[in-house]
């Protein structure tokens, strides 16, 4: 199991299986990441991976439509498009 810490939700820490979708874990565990569509269309689930960016999968084309190169470089991702394979801490 991996650990996901939702920093903007009082540092709530939850366990999830490897290769878990960040938004789905947030919804299931009441992590609190804001969202509307859940499919990469609106950009509402924009969040920052504060720790563990190396434990996320490759950036998707849908993310590149909502996030600038500088934001991606700084660790921003769209939770609905991000799969996690190790411990991460996220804020929004």
C-alpha positions, 0 to 999 in steps of 0.5 A: 500500500502507498500513503497519500497525504492531503495537506490542504485537508489537515494533513489527512493521510490515507492508504491506497493500492499502487497505481491508484488514481489520485482523484478517485482516492480523494473521493473514496477517502474524503481527501477533499481535492476539488473537482467537477467533471472528473475527466480532464475537461475542466481543470478544477482538480488542479493540485500540487504534488508537494512531495513524491512527484517521482511517484506519479505517472507521466503527464497526460495531454489533457493536463497540458491543456490546463497547466503551463509548462512552468506549473508542470515543472513546479509539480502541479497536476490534475488529480483526475489524470494522475496515477500514483505508485508511491507515497505522495503529499498534495495540496490545492 
